[in-house]
Amino acid sequence: MGSGAESDRGTPEGCLDLASLDALAAGVSPGSRAAEHLSACDRCRGMLEEMRGANRFLQRFASGGPDGRTAPPADGGTIRVRGYEVSGMLAFGGQGAVYRAVQSGTGRPVAIKVPLGDAMRRPSTRYRFQREIELTARLDHPGIVRVIGPCELTDGRLGCVMEFIEGEPFDRWADARRAEGRGAIRGIVQAAAQIADAIAFAHQRAILHRDIKPSNVVVTAGGAPHILDFGLAKSLDESAHSFATLTGAFVGTLSYSAPEQVSGGAHAIDMRTDVYALGLLLYQALTGRLPHDADAPTAEILRQIRELAPPRPSSFAPGVGNELDAVLLKALAKEPDRRYASAAEMRDDLRAWLDGRAVRARFDSRWYVLRKTLRRHRWAALLAGAGLVTVTTMATLGLIVREQSVRARLADAVRDARVLESHWVRLADARSTAIDNLEAGEHAAWDALLDPDPVLLGNAIEGIGAVDAPKPAYWALWEIYQRTPLVFTVPVPGRRFSGFDTATGEVIVGLPDRAVFQWWDPSSDRLLREVGAPELARARGLGVSPDSVWGLVIGDAGPPTLVNLRTGLRSAMGDETALAAALWNDRAVVLVKSHDRDYDAVLWDTSADLPAQLARYPISSFAFNAVFDASGEYLAVTTEEGRIIIADARSGETLYSRTPDYLPRFVAAHSRGVPGEFLFYGAERIAQIQMPDPEAGFAGAKPRSGFLEGVRALMPSRGTDRYIAVTDRGRIGVGDKKAPITEGTFLPAISASNVIVSDDGRFVCASVRPSTRTAVLSLEGEGARRLPFPAPITTSGYATVFDVEFSPDGRSLLAGAMDGSVRAFDVLTASPIGPPHQSLARGVSVIRAAGGTTFLGTHDMGLADAEIIRLDDGGPRTLISGKRWICGLEVEPGVAAWALTGRGELVKLNPESGELLAQVQLERHAEAWTRAFARVPELGILLAGPAGAGIVLLDERTLEECGPSVPAAALRHIAVSPADPTLVATAGDDGMVRLWRLRPGPPATLSPISQLGAHAGGVFGVAFSPDGRLLATGGGTPESKDIRLWDIHQTRELAALDLFEMGVFDLAFSPDGRWLAAGGEVRLDHPEEGGQLFLIDLQAPDRCLAGNLEYHIARFAAEHGREPSQAGALRRWAERARGEGQ
Amino acid sequence: MFSDRTTTALLNGLHDPANHQAWGELDARCRPIMIGVARRIGLTEAEAEDAVQATMIAFLEAYREGKYQRERGRLSAFLITILRSRAIDARRRAVNRRETAAPVEAVERFSQDEVGRFWLDERQSQLFRHAMSELREDGADEQMLAAFELFGIRGVSIGEVTGLLGMTRDEVYNAKYRITKRLQPIVARLDDLYEDI
C-alpha cells in the first residue's frame, strides 16, 4: 500500500497517524481536530477511504469468529486429537485457541487448549509444557478448572485437555451483577474470596498462576468461579513468543500485570504477583474499570502500573466502602512487600469483610479495630458496659493473665504461620527459578550449538561456570543432549547437499556455491578431503547410491551428471533435461521430458563409469517421483496425475500400471527399506503394497494418520529396522519398518532438509534451520540404550526386572527378573555377557554383588519358599530358605548378611555358610511388597521399613532397636547416601521423595529434613549417585513412570527421563557415577519383549560438547578477542570426558 | 494441486472420462470445503471422509449422466444437497456398525440452508488459505503475514501483536493494509475461479 510506505518516512506535519486512521476506518467517530484535518487533507482522506475498503474486504474473512471479535484461524478452526471428538472452537486469543470436545470413550465434555505458534514444537518447550500440565493436573480444587492431562494433535502439536466449564468471563459476570444493583458488591466479594481460596490452594502446592485476569476466570450460572490455565501461563507465554522475532519483548496481558512483571525479571515474580492480579480483578469487578488507563499508549500504561497509586475504588463505586478500599489498596501496593503476603491472607480479609469482622488491611488503625469489634458485638458490648463497674476489679487480674496466655499462643501461631508461609514462598521461588534457569540456559545453549552466534555461545559457555558444580546451564545442556541429540555439525555455510559415505561413516557434503564435494569426519569435526564438481554449481538435487560409490547431480537444465565419488569421474546421462532421478548401486532411473515433448522414464546401467541406457518407457505426464525398492529389484514411478508404474528394475519391463482412478489418487511413492515394498501417499490415504501383488495394497489403503502433515521422503537405515520420514514441514520422523506405516515418532522439531540416515541407523545427517548448517543427529534416543532383556525363560511370569546392580568394578551390570533369571551385561558395549542364569525357579527380587560373589534374594511368586542364594565359582548355593520373599539384602563379605523378608522378619546370617546368627520379628502382618531396607555400615545401623511398621532403626550386630521408630506409611524404598551416611532418602506409595538425617545417638534418631517433590504415583526405585550429589527416583506406576534426577544440595529436580511404559522397579548408579541403570515392568502389549532395562549414559553430553569445544571457544575468541573465562576448566573437563569415553 | 482453470472449464473437462486432471482439480477445490462442512455438522473424521467420498462419486456419476445442468442451479447447491444426504447415510452406517453413540438425528437437524451457510464459511476459509499460500510463495514477508493474520484477521489487539512480533504499531498497521492490498486481487481472481462453488 503506497500510503503505508509513505508513513514509513514519517507522518507529515499535522496529518493523522496510522492508529487514528485505523480507528476511524473501524468506525470510530472523528474528534473535531481530526474531522477538521480530514476535510482539508486529501492525502488522509484518501488513506482513510482505502483503509475502509480494506476493512470491508477483511470483514468477509474476519467475521463470524467464535466470540464475535475473532475469526477462526486459517486451519478452519478445527483440530484433530486422538481419543476426542472436537466439535468446534470456543475461543481464540493471543496465546492460542480453545476447542470444545468430547472424550470418545466416555462422552465426557472437555475443553482442549492448543498453544499458538510453533513454540510447542521445540522439545524443551514441549517437555516443559507437558510437565506443567502434569503438575497442574494435581490441583484438585472446586475453584480451579481441572486439567486432565496433555494430548497430542494429529499434526504433532501438543494441547492441554481440561474440564469443560460452561460459564462467562468474570468481568462480564461482574458487569451483570453490578447492573442488578442490590447485593452486587457482596456477591462479587464472595466470588473473589472463592477465587482467592483457589489461588491459595495452588500456592500451597508451589504453583503460581502468573496470568490471572477476567478471561481466565469463568463463572458458572450458579455463580461459582473457576480459574483457568493454572500453572500454564508461562508455557503459554512462550508459545505466544514463538510468533515473536525479538525475544525479551513483553508478552502477556499488560493491563493485568503487576509492577514487578512489567519491570522485567522473572525472578521477582512470586505469590504476591498473583495477589496483585487478584486485586485488579476485584477492583475492576467492583468499579467497572481498572485503576490505570487501559486505553493509554503502552508506555503510559507501563508507567501507570509502575508509579501511579491506584485511586480508591470507592471513588468510582461509592458502595464499596473504606474496608474494601483498604483490602484492594493493600493487594495493589506497588511494592510486593506491602501487599498481602499470600492469597490466603487476602481471602481471610475478604471473608472477614463478608462476616463483618475487622479486615487485616486496616490493622494499623487500633481505633478502627476497636470500633469494628464493638459494632459487631454491640449488644454484648452494651451488656458488658452495664456490668463493667461491678466486675472491673476482679476481671482486671483475670484479663491480664488471660491476655498474656492468648498473646503467647498468638505469637506462636504467627511464628508458625510465618515459617510455613516462608517455606511455601521459598518453594515457589525455587521452582520458578529452576524453571527459568533451565529455560534460559537451554535456549541459549541450544541456539549457540545449532547456530553459534558468538554472543549466545558466550552466554552458554560462560554460564556453564565451574564444571565441577552443577549449574543450571550445565544441566540445561544435559537436558538438551538427552532430548536433542545433536552430536556433530559441519561448519559450512551456504546451500549444500549432504549424504553419508556408508562405507566409511564419513559425511559427504556437496557445496553448490563452491562446486565441490567435501568429506567430513563426524567424530572429530575435521574436513578430510574435497573433490571439485562443476556440475554442483547449478545443482538442484543430489543423490548418493546405497553403496556410496555414485553421486547423481540434477541441475536446472540439461542432463543429470553421474559422479563416481571414489574416482571423481563424471558422465552426463543422455542429453535430456531431468525432472527427477533415483539411484541404485548399479542402476539409475531418470525421468525426462523427451525431445518430442512427451514424458519418459529412462533406466540406466551405471555399473561402469560410462552409463548405458537399459530401457525407456513412456510415463505420459509430468513426474517428479521415482524410487527403487529396498532390494533394487523393483522401480516405481508416480506421475502428477496419479498414474503409477512399477517396473522390473533390471530390464525396465513394466510389471504393473495403475491408471489413476478418480479416487483416491496416490501421487508420491516411497520405500522405507523393506524389500519389494512401496508406500504410496495420497491426499487422504496411504497404500502399502508388496510386490508382486500391488492391487491388494491399493485395495487396503489406510486413512492417513501419524505422519499426517505429508511425507516428503522416506529413507531406510539399511542396517537396522528403522526408517526415517521427512515431512513436508521438515520434521524428521523415525519409524520401525516392521510397525504399521502410520506409526512413528518425531525427532525434536528441527526444520530439516537433505536428510540422510546412516547405514547403521544411529545417525541422521540433515541440513537444519535456522542454522543453515549440516548437522548429524543421533537416533539413539533420549541418551539411553535399551538392553536386550528377552522373553521369560520360565512360564512362571513376566520377565519384569526387579533389581539392578553394578559389579564393584562397574564394568558389568546384573539384572534379576520376575521369571527367575539373572542376566549380566557388559556396560560399555551394552551387550549380554554369556547366557542368563536360568537355574532359579522363581523370581529374583534382590541382587547384591560383594567381594567377588553375587548374592540373590528370591521371590517365591506364591509357588514355593523364598531363598537367599550365593553364586560363586562353585555355582549357586542356597544359604537360607522358607522366608516367603526377600525384600532387602545387605552383605558384608566374611562378616554377615542381613535380610528383610516378606514375613516382616529381619535375619542375620553367615554369608559363607548360611548359618542363622540372629532373627527378629519386626511386623507380623507385613504382606505388602517393599524394598525398604538399607544398611549404614559406618554407623552400624540397619534401617528397615516393613509394611505397616514405619522405619525401624536397629543395631546391625544385635538386631535390637537402637532408636525410636519413625512413622512412614507404605514405604517402598530406602537409600543411604554413599557420600554422607547420615543422609537417608525414602519413597513410597504416596509418591513423595523424602530426605532424612540419621543421627547415631544413642539413641539413634531419624529426623525429616525436606521433601524433594512428588511423583504422581508411587515411587519404587531410589538411588544415590556415588558422590551423593544426585538422587535418582523412579515412578513405579503407569501414571508416574519417569526417572527423575534430583540435585541433593539444591534440593531441586534437574531432569526427568520418560523411558518406561509401565513403571520403574529399581535404579542403580555405576560406581564411577557415569551410568544409571533402570529396570522395570514389561510392556503390557509386548510382554514377550521381557522386562524393560535401560542403561543411561550420564556423561554423554560431556563428550558431545567436548567434541565441539575448541570450535566453540575459537568462535568466542574471534568475537570477543579473548577466550571464555572458563576455557581452561572446560578444556580440563573435556579432556577428562574424552578420556572416560574411550 | 491447484490450477488456474475456472469451474466451468473443469466441468467441461469432466465429460471426457479420461480427463483425470480435470477431475483431480475439481476434487482438490471442493473436497476441503466439503470435509469442513461435514465436520461442522458433527460428523467424525472417518464419517466425513466417507460422506465426501460418496458425494464426489455420486456427483461425477450424476454429472456424466447429465443430471446436473448448470443453468438450473449453482454447483455448490447441487453438491450441498448430495453432501447432506450422504452425511446422513454415513452417520446411519456408523450407528448400524455401532461405531458411534451419536444419533442420526444429530446430522439430520441441520437444514439445507444451514449446511449452505457452513459451505460459504468453508469456501471463504479455502479461498483465504489459497490466497495466503500464494502470497507466501510470492515471497511475502513472514512477519508481515503473521502481523496481518493476527491483527487483521484474528482480531488480536494491536498491543498484543506488537508484543508478540516485536514490531512497532505502525509496522503492524502497515502489514494489515499492505497485505490486504496484495490479497485483494488474488482473492478476486480466486473468486472467479471458484465460480459456482
Interface residues (C-beta under 8 A of the other chain):
Chain A: M1 S3 G4 A5 S7 D8 D17 L18 A19 L21 D22 E50 M51 A54 F57 L58 R60 F61 A62 G64 G65 R69 T70 A71 P72 P73 A74 G76 G77 T78 R80 E85 S87 G88 F92 G93 G94 G107 A240 H241 F243 A244 T245 L246 A249 F250 V251 G252 L254 T298 E640 E641 G642 T659 P660 Y662 L663 P664 R665 A683 E684 P703
Chain B: M1 H20 Q21 W23 G24 D27 A28 R31 G36 R39 R40 G42 T44 E45 A46 E49 Q53 M56 I57 L60 A101 D121 E122 Q124 S125 F128 R129 M132 Q143 A146 E149 L150 G152 I153 R154 G155 V156 S157 I158 G159 E160 V161 T162 G163 L164 L165 G166 R169 D170 Y173 N174 K176 Y177 R178 T180 K181 L183 Q184 V187
